[in-house]
Every structure is written in structure tokens, then in C-alpha cells.
């Protein structure tokens, strides 16, 4: 499971309206019959109009400054392993979203009228998407990049030849382009993978738009708070503040596992991801210390994500080789995490 929470920005400024983001999330519905469309939903409604989403988020911004985000976006990307475990991606991910938002509410160290934050205090709308495209951070794009750059230069040469600005054999250049396309290491249906190309396989994921203010429009609920849990005196009263991301991410994983009876491997756990970021050496040692069956599954998951798992078996007495392996693995595992290839 790969999750991210971000305040929505337009360049260096926070978006004043959610309209553009809502429009972006409608891209998959273009050209589809109504029965095949995915609609916005929240805790209780399954089909919310774009107009309602925009109105409810944009109008729930009392006393927020221009320098403050009006809403946050939570992206939830289940791994291929997790998606394979679901029976109906659309319905199961909707049900999971509603359970997830209960975890989200509980992660706030805030009170409203003397009680803890409840999911009903959260103004949110979500949408399930089933398609993804290749982006610049993906391993396939990065490794195909040298071939793509050469092709772009050759196409510019063809254009110059056609304009009479360069002499050359157009057919010979086209043959070079064809060969470069064929030699690129990552292919899809006989074509070199490039940015913007749709990914194959199960790609279902969730986008959630969350208002910065609670439903009453009185309290600020920021998941971007730098405080996990603290108290501060305001107007003579002690006020709780903070949002615990560690608790939220950890509980969201537990909720998925319990809801769908999913047996999570160590390498796809939030615990493992935290350890990898803080201490790569300890992370690698913990993988090697897994029971045989669990270690085999972990190796398989890492290998599918593009990690050279043979480096994990280097003998620890070869210090220099091990340090090089750790450096390489840190880079390759980091890329896999960023691209959402593995759910850690």
C-alpha cells in the first residue's frame, strides 16, 4: 500500500478552488457510458455530482488565509498483490475508503465540543480510478530515456531534412529509429514504453479530497500538521492539536488486512518502509532474518519491483561489496517505493 497526503497547489500557491482537481479526476469518465463511470462518493452517498463536490469543499473555508491550503488530497495506491486479493476493485475500494476515513478521523489529536474527532466531522469526497500512466519516476521510463532522447534527435534531423536545412538519408534515419525502438529494454505490445503510456495490469487506486475545515466550518483539521499530539493554550483554554501520520498509515494497513483477510508480507508493510528510510542496513538484515517462506515471498516482491535481489545474498564479511550493495539497493528500492511498484 502506497499512500501520500498533499496540500493541493498551483505552482507556488495553494489552489483557491477544488474545481481543477475535480476536473482532473473526471478524466477516466470521458467517453464512457454512465453505467461504466466511477462517481465521487463519501461516507454515505455513492454518486455525488461534481458540482456538489466543488461547492462543499470551496464553501467550507471559513477564516482560512490565502497562504493556507483549503483542502488536502490523499492518494491510496494498493499494490498488485493487494489488488489481486480483492474480488471487486470498485466496490471493495469504496468500502475500504469508508473504513480508512474512520482511521483518518481518529488520527487527529483534536476535540470538538469536548469529544474526539469522528468521521462525520470530516468533509471529504473520494473517487476510485482504474488506470495509470507511466511517469518520469518509473524505472521503465528512466531506463528507456537514452533511447528516447536519441529518437527525438533523429526525428528533429528528419524535420530539418524535409525543410531543406540538413542533408541526409531520411530512410536510413527511419531505420535507426526503428532499431532504437526495438532495442529499448522496456516494451509494451511491441512498442517502447514512454511517458503517458497506460500501464498494464490492475491499476485501481483511490483519490480522496479532504476539506481543511470540519463539517461545522469552525475547526481546522490539518493532516499536514507538524505536531503528532500536543496541547496549546488559546484564549485561556487548553486546546489539543496535531495529526499522527504514523498511527494513520499503520492503522490503514491493519484495516485493509482485517477487512479483506490479507496476509501482508514484511516488505510491503509500513513498518518496513520506515525502517528502510531510517536504516537501510537494518532493513536488509531484517529481510534476511525472515522465516524461509516469508523471505522467499519478500524476494519475489522485490524482484518484481526491479530490485536486484542477488545483492542481498552477498556475504557480510565482504565489507566493501556489501556497502556498494546497500547503496545500490537503497537507490533501487527507493525508486520502487516512489513509483508505487511495491506496497511499502
Residue, then its C-alpha position, 0 to 999 in steps of 0.5 A: x500500500x502506497x499512500x501520500x497526503x498533499x496540500x493541493x497547489x498551483x505552482x507556488x500557491x495553494x489552489x483557491x478552488x477544488x474545481x481543477x482537481x475535480x476536473x482532473x479526476x473526471x478524466x477516466x469518465x470521458x467517453x464512457x457510458x454512465x453505467x461504466x463511470x466511477x462517481x465521487x462518493x463519501x461516507x454515505x452517498x455513492x454518486x455525488x455530482x461534481x458540482x456538489x463536490x466543488x461547492x462543499x469543499x470551496x464553501x467550507x473555508x471559513x477564516x482560512x488565509x490565502x497562504x493556507x491550503x483549503x483542502x488536502x488530497x490523499x492518494x491510496x495506491x494498493x499494490x498488485x498483490x493487494x489488488x489481486x486479493x480483492x474480488x471487486x476493485x470498485x466496490x471493495x475500494x469504496x468500502x475500504x475508503x469508508x473504513x480508512x476515513x474512520x482511521x483518518x478521523x481518529x488520527x487527529x489529536x483534536x476535540x470538538x465540543x469536548x469529544x474526539x474527532x469522528x468521521x462525520x466531522x470530516x468533509x471529504x469526497x473520494x473517487x476510485x480510478x482504474x488506470x495509470x500512466x507511466x511517469x518520469x519516476x518509473x524505472x521503465x521510463x528512466x531506463x528507456x530515456x537514452x533511447x528516447x532522447x536519441x529518437x527525438x534527435x533523429x526525428x528533429x534531423x528528419x524535420x530539418x531534412x524535409x525543410x531543406x536545412x540538413x542533408x541526409x538519408x531520411x530512410x536510413x534515419x527511419x531505420x535507426x529509429x526503428x532499431x532504437x525502438x526495438x532495442x529499448x529494454x522496456x516494451x509494451x505490445x511491441x512498442x517502447x514504453x514512454x511517458x503517458x503510456x497506460x500501464x498494464x495490469x490492475x491499476x485501481x487506486x483511490x483519490x480522496x479530497x479532504x476539506x481543511x475545515x470540519x463539517x461545522x466550518x469552525x475547526x481546522x483539521x490539518x493532516x499536514x500538521x507538524x505536531x503528532x499530539x500536543x496541547x496549546x493554550x488559546x484564549x485561556x483554554x487548553x486546546x489539543x492539536x496535531x495529526x499522527x501520520x504514523x498511527x494513520x498509515x499503520x492503522x490503514x494497513x491493519x484495516x485493509x488486512x482485517x477487512x479483506x483477510x490479507x496476509x501482508x508480507x514484511x516488505x510491503x508493510x509500513x513498518x518496513x518502509x520506515x525502517x528502510x528510510x531510517x536504516x537501510x542496513x537494518x532493513x536488509x538484515x531484517x529481510x534476511x532474518x525472515x522465516x524461509x517462506x516469508x523471505x522467499x515471498x519478500x524476494x519475489x516482491x522485490x524482484x518484481x519491483x526491479x530490485x536486484x535481489x542477488x545483492x542481498x545474498x552477498x556475504x557480510x564479511x565482504x565489507x566493501x561489496x556489501x556497502x556498494x550493495x546497500x547503496x545500490x539497493x537503497x537507490x533501487x528500492x527507493x525508486x520502487x517505493x516512489x513509483x508505487x511498484x511495491x506496497x511499502 
